[in-house]
Amino acid sequence: MDRHPLRLRRLRAADLERKPAAIGDSGTADRAEAIVAEIRERGEPALLEYARELDGLGEGPLYLGPRDFRKALAGLPRDSRELLERAGARIGAFAKAQAASLSALEIPVPGGFAGHEVLPVETAGCYAPGGRYPLPSSVLMTALTAKAAGVGTVWAASPRPAPETLAACAVAGAEGLLAAGGAQAIAALAYGAGPIPPCARVVGPGNRWVAAAKRLVARDTVIESVAGPSELLILADDGADPELVAADLLAQAEHDPDAVPVLACTSESFAARVEEALELRLSDLPTARIARRALENGGALVNPNLEVLARAADAFAPEHLEILAAEPEALARRIRNAGAVFLGAWAAEVLGDYGTGPNHVLPTGAHARLSGGLSALSFLRIRTWIRIDDPAAASGLYRDAAAFARMEGLEAHARAGEVRGRWTVDGGR
């Protein structure tokens, strides 16, 4: 049976305007809530039951540790081992530079100094999907980034972990891995179970069960975002190479049938050339069935005005934004909302996925308007401090504090300021 020629759905600029999406459905949310509550209350016994029921855990271990990681790394072919190590080195270097960009601060105030110090959280739980494909890259992006930020104890979680996933844990320096997924893994990372401590941060991409559970545990821990289907918007002018555009759209489309690949271009003739390139590439793509379904979720916005395309991209707030145009930096300055930006024809989105340095755990569903992607900064916290060396010089601060407290009706606060102010005048009590 002949297949109709591929044609991307044509979009209007208004079609790309959206609000940050609520991810998941009520049935998933209710079931996830029951799983999270049971693991929070019963701990390891409930976790083991769900791992066997939902993850297919057999006689294998529920927890794996550094010895297992080192064995897996040593067992990989040399080229695979070195690939993980090279990517890990780049991700770690970028994350350490990010962490160093946020430094301690000290400024003078009347009578003393005020400032802040930058401290890593003590524990982090890092989820890596393990469904359709093993994703060791997500272990590096989450666990290694946490370690680079200075987190002391890092646990990963992934159902049915492949040897590459365990090897990535060795490269990342993780303390352990939970061989479970879904809501049960997120609950165990958030509340602790067996050797897993309650984690101050729970991060990483995942399916609707992971997303629902992350929403629930966000009451008690900090999450980076709730991930939905992966997205790519390519903004291209007529000078772009349609083969490159097609290659990158398919790289995004093969993620998942729910992925959203979008083209924003300046002419119908260019869109047609991209469609021809897509059809040709799909003819021998092993993941063509998934990719074709995902292409139906996206489409092509055609408008000769790059300003219109830039505004539409900004309204869409994509997870990934590629700009294949004559002046990509200038266009990027007009688009504030995107999880990660790839400038020019040679900055393929796949470089972001696989360890150039910046993180691939990014906001989806227009949440790029609200937050950025995962980074070393996600695992840091700011602690402020005040030190008064000369109370007399700080007398104006005490008076202002007392006056402000009375403005708000808090007399004990006012007196706590005044008593120090009197000491500065009387030389003591």
Residue, then its C-alpha position, 0 to 999 in steps of 0.5 A: m500500500d502506497r504511503h501518502p507523501l509526508r506533509l507537516r500540519r500547517l500552523r498559525a502563529a496563534d497555534l503556538e501560544r500556550k500556557p504552562a501545561a499541567i502534566g498528567d491525568s487524574g487517574t495517574a495522579d490518584r494512583a501515584e498518590a496512593i503509591v507515594a503515601e504507602i512508601r512514605e508510611r511503610g518504607e522499604p517493604a512497600l518499595l520492594e512490593y511495588a518494584r516487583e509488581l510494577d518494575g518486574l524486579g525478580e531475584g536481582p538486587l533492589y539496590l546496587g552500589p559502587r562495586d557494581f558500578r565499577k564492575a559494569l564500567a570495566g565490563l564495557p567495551r573500551d570505546s563505550r567506557e571512554l565515551l562515557e568518561r569523555a562526556g562525563a568530563r565535559i559535563g563535570a567541567f561545565a557544572k563546576a564552572q556553573a557552581a563557581s559562577l555563584s560565589a560568596l558575598e560580603i558587603p559593609v553595613p552600618g557597624g559591620f558586614a552582611g553577606h551570603e555563603v553558597l552551600p550544596v545540599e547534602t543529599a540528592g536523588c537522580y532519576a534516569p528513565g529505563g523504559r524504551y531506551p537505557l539513558p546513561s546520559s541522564v545519569l551523567m546529567t543529573a548525578l554527575t552534576a550534583k557531585a560537581a556542585g558538591v553534594g555529598t550523597v547522591w543516589a540514582a534510580s532507574p528501572r531494569p538498569a542496563p550495564e551502561t546505566l550502572a557504568a554511568c553511575a561509576v563515572a558520576g560517583a554516585e553512592g548507589l542506584l535503586a533498581a526501580g522506576g515510576a512513582q515508587a522510585i520518586a517516593a523512595l528518593a524523597y522519603g528514604a527507604g532502606p539505605i536511601p536517605p531522604c533526599a533534599r533534591v529529587v531531579g530527572p526526567g521521566n514518564r507520567w508516573v514520575a511527573a505525578a509523583k514529583r508533583l506530590v513529593a514537592r511538598d517535602t523536597v525540592i524538584e527541578s521541574v515536572a517533565g512532559p513530552s520532549e519538544l524542539l522548535i527549529l527557526a530557519d530562514d531560506g538559507a538553511d539546509p533542509e537536510l539538517v533541519a529534517a535530521d534534527l526534527l527526526a532526532q527529536a521525533e524518535h524520542d517518543p510518540d508524544a514528542v513535539p517537533v515544530l518547524a518555523c520557516t520563511s517560505e513554503s518552498f523551504a517547508a516542502r524541501v524539509e518534507e522531502a528530506l524527512e520522507l527520504r530519511l524516514s525510509d530507512l530509519p529504525t524508529a520511523r513508526i515512532a517518529r511519524r507519530a510524533l511529527e503529527n504532534g508538531g507541524a510547520l509555521v510558515n511566514p516570511n517575516l522572521e520577527v513573526l517567527a521569533r514572537a511565535a517561538d517565544a510564545f511556544a517557549p520550547e524545551h529546545l530551540e534551534i536557530l538556523a538563520a543568517e544571524p542566529e545570535a540576533l534572533a536569540r536575543r528576541i526570544r526570552n523563553a526557551g529551555a536551551v538554545f542552539l545557535g547556527a547550523w553546526a550547533a545540533e540539538v543532539l550535542g545538548d543531549y549527549g554531553t557537550g556540557p550544558n544539561h539536557v534536563l530542561p523545562t517542557g510544556a511552556h515551563a521555560r517561561l517559569s524556570g530554567g533547566l537543571s544545572a549545578l545551581s539546582f543543588l546549591r542553596i544560599r545562606t545569608w549572615i550578618r555580623i555587627d562589630d560596632p554596635a554604636a555605628a549600628s544604632g540607626l539599624y536598631r531604631d529602624a528595626a524597632a520602627f518597622a516592627r511597630m508598623e507591623g504591630l509586633e512589639a516584641h520585635a520592636r523591643a528586641g531592637e530597642v534594647r540593643g539600641r539602648w546598650t549602644v547609648d548607655g554602654g550596657r544595661 
